Amino acid sequence: MGGMTSLRLYHGTGPGPITPDGCAVDYYATLTAGGEPELIHAAVPPGAGVLELGAGAGRITRPLLALGHQVVAVDESPEMLAHITGAETVCSPIQTLALPRTFDLVLLMSFVIETADDDLRAAFLRTCRRHVAADGCVILQRKPPEWYDTVQPFERATGDGRTVRMTGISRPGPGLLEATMEYTVGERRWTHTFVSRRLDDDRLERELDQAGLAISRFLDDDREWVRAVPR
Ligand SMILES: C[S@@+](CC[C@H](N)C(=O)[O-])C[C@H]1O[C@@H](n2cnc3c(N)ncnc32)[C@H](O)[C@@H]1O
């Protein structure tokens, strides 16, 4: 982080437990997947074993299980993991995870890779490399770099008593973006403030390379979903 050490990287408010990275457990427990599991499923062999890093309350775990994958779900929040059934769960920080086995797929989605803590991100990628089988792959989800340049505050009502707002967008340093997400479900309201690092293709490629990984392809036209393999 260099000169950014005084910047608070994550902060969450609202009812129920909040994870160290500011996510509201009770909010994530209400969410369902929106096509991500099918995208992931199509990029790996049928029945591929999955290590899901930052699994949260199992929004993606559940459909991956239903698609025939065995999943080991990792999160540092026991309250998040308590919502997961049908998968092995491991309560651990991603950066120190050292399981005695490898997986066909290591999944690190939900923009967790975009932490503004550069050392932490390097450790996340080393964890991916440690746990991916020689013929396996790593799938990462990052916001496309263009998103960082163009994102505007917004408010979206979903019609079922939910709203999502993005406010307070600022750029506290080169390649960094700070913003607050506000989520309401009925009477409940949560906020999640975070600082993210813009990861363009060159930077991502360099950081993957340092971890012993190489991009094999993007899974979508926006280049949000990145498939990488061991070098
Ligand atoms: C934004 S939520 C996404 C959860 C889930 N992937 C989804 O899409 O619904 C991020 C999750 O990653 C977990 N997480 C973030 N940083 C972590 C770390 N360093 N070690 C372990 N878990 C972490 C949080 O506890 C949280 O449950």
Ligand as a Chemical Component Dictionary entry (heavy atoms), coordinates in Angstrom:
data_LIG
# 
_chem_comp.id                   LIG 
_chem_comp.type                 NON-POLYMER 
_chem_comp.pdbx_formal_charge   0 
_chem_comp.three_letter_code    LIG 
# 
loop_
_chem_comp_atom.comp_id 
_chem_comp_atom.atom_id 
_chem_comp_atom.alt_atom_id 
_chem_comp_atom.type_symbol 
_chem_comp_atom.charge 
_chem_comp_atom.model_Cartn_x 
_chem_comp_atom.model_Cartn_y 
_chem_comp_atom.model_Cartn_z 
_chem_comp_atom.pdbx_ordinal 
LIG C1  C1  C 0  -18.300 -10.088 -1.049 1  
LIG S1  S1  S 1  -18.471 -11.538 -0.065 2  
LIG C2  C2  C 0  -18.861 -12.718 -1.339 3  
LIG C3  C3  C 0  -19.328 -14.052 -0.859 4  
LIG C4  C4  C 0  -19.661 -15.039 -1.994 5  
LIG N1  N1  N 0  -18.508 -15.343 -2.811 6  
LIG C5  C5  C 0  -20.765 -14.482 -2.877 7  
LIG O1  O1  O 0  -20.479 -14.100 -4.027 8  
LIG O2  O2  O -1 -21.901 -14.412 -2.400 9  
LIG C6  C6  C 0  -16.744 -11.847 0.292  10 
LIG C7  C7  C 0  -16.486 -12.992 1.237  11 
LIG O3  O3  O 0  -15.081 -13.236 1.288  12 
LIG C8  C8  C 0  -14.666 -13.401 2.611  13 
LIG N2  N2  N 0  -13.274 -12.942 2.725  14 
LIG C9  C9  C 0  -12.795 -11.727 2.363  15 
LIG N3  N3  N 0  -11.481 -11.651 2.621  16 
LIG C10 C10 C 0  -11.135 -12.851 3.155  17 
LIG C11 C11 C 0  -9.903  -13.381 3.616  18 
LIG N4  N4  N 0  -8.774  -12.671 3.597  19 
LIG N5  N5  N 0  -9.903  -14.642 4.088  20 
LIG C12 C12 C 0  -11.059 -15.385 4.125  21 
LIG N6  N6  N 0  -12.238 -14.914 3.719  22 
LIG C13 C13 C 0  -12.286 -13.664 3.226  23 
LIG C14 C14 C 0  -15.606 -12.558 3.439  24 
LIG O4  O4  O 0  -15.667 -13.016 4.781  25 
LIG C15 C15 C 0  -16.917 -12.729 2.667  26 
LIG O5  O5  O 0  -17.657 -13.799 3.161  27 
# 
loop_
_chem_comp_bond.comp_id 
_chem_comp_bond.atom_id_1 
_chem_comp_bond.atom_id_2 
_chem_comp_bond.value_order 
_chem_comp_bond.pdbx_ordinal 
LIG C1  S1  SING 1  
LIG S1  C2  SING 2  
LIG S1  C6  SING 3  
LIG C2  C3  SING 4  
LIG C3  C4  SING 5  
LIG C4  N1  SING 6  
LIG C4  C5  SING 7  
LIG C5  O1  DOUB 8  
LIG C5  O2  SING 9  
LIG C6  C7  SING 10 
LIG C7  O3  SING 11 
LIG C7  C15 SING 12 
LIG O3  C8  SING 13 
LIG C8  N2  SING 14 
LIG C8  C14 SING 15 
LIG N2  C9  SING 16 
LIG N2  C13 SING 17 
LIG C9  N3  DOUB 18 
LIG N3  C10 SING 19 
LIG C10 C11 SING 20 
LIG C10 C13 DOUB 21 
LIG C11 N4  SING 22 
LIG C11 N5  DOUB 23 
LIG N5  C12 SING 24 
LIG C12 N6  DOUB 25 
LIG N6  C13 SING 26 
LIG C14 O4  SING 27 
LIG C14 C15 SING 28 
LIG C15 O5  SING 29 
# 
